[in-house]
Amino acid sequence: MAEIMAQVFNGLVLGLLFAVMALGFMLVLSVMEVINFSHGALFALGAYFALSLSKLVGYWPALLIAPLIVGGLGLLIEKFLVRRVYGKDPLFGLLMTLGLAMALEEMIRIVWGKTGQSLPPPQFVAGPINIGDFWYSKYMIFMAILSIILLVLVWWFLEKTPYGAIIKAGVSDSEMVLALGKNLRLIRTCVFGLGAALGGIAGVIAGPMWSLKPTMGAEVLMPSFVVVVIGGIGSFWGAVLGGLIVGLSKSLSILTYPRMSELAMYLIMAIVLILRPRGIMGEKSILEQ
């Protein structure tokens, strides 16, 4: 029972992290109709920037500064690259961001090296803690709390601020937002920057749990895409639900049949798409065209 509970906790924590990661991916896809395959590389950059910054200023400043740097990089990517593929065949955006992801991954190898590195957790969450009949990592609990805080902040921004209302309107009908006199170009730039920052902060949070290596972005990209598809494009709660489903499926598969840990989420995605092509809580999107 202790082992089962530990794996359930692992699945929930991993699911919350996937939800944070997938929200950035989902916002870009919903507003811009661009499948951003560079999102995983931005996740990796967040972790690597935090690694360098933590040696200079400590963990907490790195947790704040690294996502801002990644968000700023996202603004530049949207302005000089992604903006050129709006309104065109989605394949153009996919290929461009895939090429960008490969370039960023190679940049990581050049700057930080090819070998794996580790980002140490804050001292106060190092080691395990006793929860009932089993011991559990303090950092995993800390990571879950940070992920929940981030999800609440993103929900508040989207639901309770006028800027969030504009973004949600852009998800439903970007051309109508333009017709109402809003600066659609600026909205898209800011959304891409926000999505990049969410990917970056997810990388910082996951850094102490993950081994930092140039390919770590590619490893988390497909689960994030699966989360968006399962939950439904354009739905905040769909991303959260999809993240928990993917996290638990991976964790419980490791407990029952380890070889199924990667395949389980794809099987779930296939079942969801057969029963509900728009995802559990999704609306009509670019993927249906």
C-alpha positions in Angstrom: 0.0 0.0 0.0 2.9 2.4 0.8 4.3 1.8 -2.7 0.9 2.4 -4.3 0.5 5.7 -2.4 4.0 6.8 -3.3 3.3 6.2 -7.0 -0.1 8.0 -6.8 1.7 11.0 -5.2 4.3 10.9 -8.0 1.6 10.8 -10.6 -0.2 13.8 -9.1 3.0 15.9 -8.8 4.0 15.0 -12.3 0.5 15.7 -13.6 0.6 19.2 -12.0 3.9 19.9 -13.7 2.6 18.7 -17.0 -0.4 21.0 -16.6 1.8 24.0 -16.1 3.9 23.0 -19.1 0.9 22.3 -21.3 -0.9 25.6 -20.5 1.9 27.5 -22.2 1.7 25.1 -25.2 -2.1 25.4 -25.3 -2.2 29.2 -25.1 0.0 29.5 -28.2 -1.8 26.8 -30.1 -5.3 28.3 -29.2 -4.6 32.0 -30.0 -2.1 31.6 -32.9 -3.0 28.2 -34.3 0.7 27.4 -34.3 1.9 24.0 -33.0 5.0 25.2 -31.1 7.5 22.4 -31.1 10.1 24.7 -29.6 8.2 24.7 -26.3 10.2 21.8 -25.0 13.5 23.6 -25.8 12.2 26.6 -23.8 11.5 24.3 -20.9 15.1 23.0 -21.0 16.5 26.6 -21.3 14.6 27.5 -18.1 16.3 24.7 -16.2 19.7 25.6 -17.6 19.4 29.3 -17.0 18.3 28.5 -13.4 21.4 26.3 -13.1 23.7 29.1 -14.0 21.9 31.8 -12.0 21.5 29.7 -8.9 25.3 29.6 -8.6 25.4 33.4 -8.7 22.3 34.6 -6.9 20.7 31.5 -5.3 17.6 29.4 -6.0 14.8 31.9 -5.3 16.1 34.7 -7.5 16.9 32.1 -10.2 13.3 30.9 -9.9 12.1 34.4 -10.8 14.8 35.5 -13.3 15.1 32.4 -15.5 11.5 32.4 -16.6 11.7 36.1 -17.4 14.7 35.5 -19.6 12.9 32.6 -21.4 9.7 34.8 -21.7 11.8 37.5 -23.3 13.3 35.0 -25.7 9.8 33.9 -26.5 8.9 37.5 -27.4 11.8 37.7 -29.8 10.9 34.3 -31.4 7.4 35.4 -32.0 8.4 38.8 -33.4 11.1 37.6 -35.8 10.0 34.0 -36.7 6.5 32.9 -35.7 4.8 36.0 -36.9 5.7 35.1 -40.5 3.5 31.9 -40.5 0.2 33.4 -39.2 -2.7 32.5 -41.5 -0.7 29.9 -43.5 -0.7 26.2 -43.5 -0.1 24.9 -39.9 2.6 22.7 -41.3 4.8 25.8 -41.9 4.6 26.7 -38.2 5.2 23.2 -37.1 8.3 22.8 -39.3 9.7 26.2 -38.3 9.3 25.6 -34.6 10.7 22.1 -34.9 13.8 23.5 -36.6 14.0 26.2 -33.9 13.9 23.4 -31.2 16.8 21.6 -32.8 18.8 24.8 -33.0 18.1 25.7 -29.4 19.0 22.1 -28.3 22.3 22.5 -30.1 22.9 25.9 -28.5 22.5 24.2 -25.1 25.2 21.7 -26.0 27.5 24.5 -27.1 27.0 26.6 -24.0 26.5 24.1 -21.2 28.0 20.9 -22.7 26.7 17.5 -23.7 27.0 15.8 -20.3 24.1 15.7 -17.8 24.1 18.1 -14.9 22.1 18.5 -11.7 20.3 21.5 -10.3 20.4 21.2 -6.5 17.1 21.9 -4.7 16.8 24.5 -1.9 18.3 23.3 1.3 15.0 23.5 3.2 13.4 20.9 0.9 16.3 18.5 0.7 15.7 15.0 1.8 12.6 12.9 2.6 9.6 13.5 4.9 7.5 10.8 6.6 3.9 10.7 5.4 2.0 8.0 7.3 3.5 4.7 6.4 6.0 5.9 3.8 8.7 8.4 3.2 8.4 11.0 0.4 10.6 13.6 -1.1 10.2 17.1 0.4 11.1 18.6 -3.0 8.3 16.7 -4.7 5.8 18.2 -2.3 7.4 21.6 -2.8 7.1 21.2 -6.6 3.4 20.3 -6.3 2.8 23.4 -4.2 4.6 25.7 -6.6 2.7 24.1 -9.6 -0.6 24.7 -7.8 0.3 28.3 -7.1 1.2 28.9 -10.7 -2.0 27.3 -12.0 -4.1 29.5 -9.6 -2.2 32.6 -10.8 -2.8 31.7 -14.5 -6.5 31.0 -13.8 -6.8 34.3 -12.0 -5.1 36.1 -14.9 -7.3 34.5 -17.5 -10.6 34.7 -15.6 -10.4 37.9 -13.5 -8.4 40.4 -15.6 -9.4 42.3 -18.7 -6.2 41.1 -20.4 -7.2 37.5 -19.7 -10.6 38.2 -21.2 -9.0 39.5 -24.4 -6.8 36.4 -24.6 -9.8 34.1 -24.1 -11.7 36.0 -26.8 -8.7 35.5 -29.1 -8.9 31.8 -28.4 -12.6 31.8 -29.6 -12.3 34.2 -32.6 -9.1 36.1 -33.2 -10.5 37.9 -36.2 -13.3 39.3 -34.1 -10.8 40.6 -31.6 -9.1 42.5 -34.4 -12.5 43.8 -35.7 -13.2 45.2 -32.2 -10.1 47.4 -32.5 -7.7 45.4 -30.3 -4.1 45.1 -31.3 -4.0 41.4 -32.3 -0.3 41.5 -33.1 0.6 42.7 -29.6 -1.8 40.1 -28.1 -0.1 37.3 -30.0 3.3 38.5 -29.0 2.4 38.7 -25.3 0.7 35.3 -25.4 3.8 33.7 -26.9 5.9 35.3 -24.3 3.6 34.1 -21.5 3.6 30.6 -22.9 7.4 30.6 -23.1 7.7 31.9 -19.5 5.4 29.1 -18.3 7.6 26.5 -20.1 10.7 28.1 -18.6 9.3 28.1 -15.0 8.2 24.5 -15.4 11.8 23.8 -16.4 13.1 25.5 -13.3 10.7 23.6 -11.0 11.5 20.3 -12.6 15.2 20.9 -12.7 16.1 19.3 -9.3 14.0 16.3 -10.1 15.1 15.9 -13.8 18.7 15.3 -14.9 19.6 18.4 -16.9 20.6 17.4 -20.4 20.2 18.9 -23.9 17.4 16.5 -24.8 15.3 17.0 -21.7 13.0 19.4 -23.7 12.2 16.7 -26.3 11.4 14.3 -23.5 8.7 16.6 -22.0 7.3 18.0 -25.3 5.2 15.0 -26.4 3.6 14.4 -22.9 2.7 18.1 -23.0 1.1 17.8 -26.4 -0.8 14.7 -25.3 -2.1 16.6 -22.3 -3.5 19.4 -24.5 -5.1 16.9 -26.9 -6.7 14.8 -24.0 -7.9 17.9 -22.1 -9.1 19.8 -25.1 -7.5 22.8 -26.9 -8.6 26.2 -25.4 -9.6 24.8 -22.0 -7.7 25.7 -18.8 -9.4 23.0 -16.8 -8.9 20.6 -19.7 -5.1 21.2 -19.5 -5.2 20.6 -15.7 -7.3 17.4 -16.0 -5.2 16.2 -19.0 -2.0 16.7 -17.0 -3.3 14.7 -14.0 -4.5 11.9 -16.3 -1.1 11.7 -18.1 0.9 12.0 -14.8 -1.1 9.2 -13.1 -1.1 7.0 -16.1 2.7 7.1 -16.3 3.2 6.6 -12.6 0.7 3.8 -12.2 2.0 2.1 -15.3 5.5 2.0 -13.8 4.0 0.3 -10.8 2.1 -2.3 -12.7 4.0 -2.8 -16.0 7.0 -0.5 -16.5 7.2 -1.1 -20.2 3.8 0.5 -20.6 4.7 3.8 -18.9 5.3 5.7 -22.1 2.6 3.9 -24.2 -0.2 4.4 -21.7 -0.7 8.1 -22.3 -0.9 7.5 -26.1 -3.5 4.8 -25.6 -5.6 7.1 -23.4 -5.2 9.9 -26.1 -6.4 7.5 -28.8 -9.5 6.5 -26.7 -10.3 10.1 -26.0 -10.0 11.1 -29.6 -12.2 8.2 -30.7 -14.9 9.1 -28.2 -14.5 12.9 -28.2 -12.3 14.3 -31.0 -12.1 17.8 -29.4 -10.7 16.4 -26.1 -12.6 16.0 -22.8 -13.2 19.8 -22.4 -12.1 21.2 -25.7 -13.7 23.4 -28.4 -13.2 23.4 -32.2 -9.6 24.1 -33.0 -7.0 24.1 -35.8 -6.4 20.3 -35.3 -9.9 19.6 -36.7 -9.2 21.4 -40.0 
